[in-house]
Amino acid sequence: MKRWWRRKLFKRRVRQAIRLLARIDASMTAAGFSRPERKQVWRDFIKSKAGRSRVIDFMAEGAR
């Protein structure tokens, strides 16, 4: 019983993460980022903590 529940929770968290990333990408597009700029931001996000902090700062600006 616990196994199916864990699987269900995992799938839910993955769907939420996909929606969040899609919203971030849409907000970057609305802010005027070109496709190569967005791709570079995501590469930086994956590779370094400094890159992740830039994305988080951008999200905070969009929330205001």
C-alpha positions in Angstrom: 0.0 0.0 0.0 2.8 2.5 0.9 4.5 1.8 -2.4 1.7 3.0 -4.6 1.3 6.1 -2.4 5.0 7.0 -2.7 4.8 6.6 -6.5 1.7 8.8 -6.6 3.4 11.5 -4.5 6.5 11.3 -6.7 4.4 11.7 -9.9 2.6 14.7 -8.3 5.8 16.4 -7.4 7.2 15.9 -10.9 4.1 17.4 -12.4 4.3 20.4 -10.1 8.0 20.9 -10.9 7.2 20.8 -14.7 4.5 23.4 -14.2 6.7 25.6 -12.2 9.5 25.5 -14.8 7.1 26.2 -17.5 5.8 29.3 -15.6 9.4 30.5 -15.1 10.1 30.0 -18.8 7.0 31.9 -19.8 7.8 34.8 -17.5 11.3 35.0 -18.9 9.8 35.1 -22.4 7.4 37.9 -21.3 10.4 39.8 -19.8 12.0 39.8 -23.3 14.6 37.0 -23.0 15.5 35.5 -26.3 15.6 31.7 -26.7 19.4 31.5 -26.6 19.4 33.7 -23.4 16.8 31.4 -21.8 18.8 28.3 -22.7 21.9 29.9 -21.2 20.0 30.7 -18.0 18.8 27.1 -17.7 22.4 25.8 -18.4 23.7 28.1 -15.6 20.9 26.9 -13.3 21.8 23.3 -13.7 25.6 23.8 -13.5 26.2 26.3 -10.7 24.8 27.6 -7.5 25.3 31.2 -8.7 23.2 30.4 -11.8 20.4 29.1 -9.6 20.5 32.2 -7.5 20.0 34.4 -10.6 16.9 32.4 -11.5 15.5 32.6 -8.0 16.2 36.4 -7.9 14.3 36.7 -11.3 11.4 34.7 -9.8 11.3 37.1 -6.8 11.2 40.1 -9.0 8.3 38.6 -11.0 6.4 38.0 -7.8 6.3 41.6 -6.8 
